[in-house]
Amino acid sequence: MYNPQKPLIARVAPLSNVIVADAQPYILALFGAVTFVLLIACVNVANLMLARGEGRRKEIAIRSALGASRTPVTRQALTESLLLAVAGGALGLVVAKSGVALLRALAPATVPRVEDVSVDLPVLLFAIAVTLVTGLLFGVGPAFRAVREDAAESLKEGGKTSSVNARGLGRA
């Protein structure tokens, strides 16, 4: 009700704050959780790539001893890393698309603008960029490490491997 005795006071606030005011802490917590899951996945992929590179050290040493230059060996390692990253990125996009559909179906009515949540072009481009950067970053390390080692030293080790036997016990 308008009272001519009291002056009108205008309050200015960003529209995004008005729309997601109550849900903002939950959105930020979800963003943090997704970021940490992505970070953990990247670290796991890096560990797998390093372990795989260590297991293939002898193969790369034999190729180098037979005359393979560093470029094809590095290119193969990077190609394998990028293929693994692209496969993981594609699987991640499928899971994200399914997760968005599930979120829309299960979200309570109090969540603002839940019908607008989608995997759109900027999200897709970000996922592609993260996938390629992850594949390159975690492929370059093992690739450069593999071609940097001395082939003669790796071949001198004879039967020593870092593989795991049928019982899951490592051999030295």
Summary of the structure (lengths in Angstrom):
residues: 172
radius of gyration: 25.9
end to end distance: 83.8
largest distance: 95.7
contacts: 393
relative contact order: 0.14
helix: 70%
strand: 1%
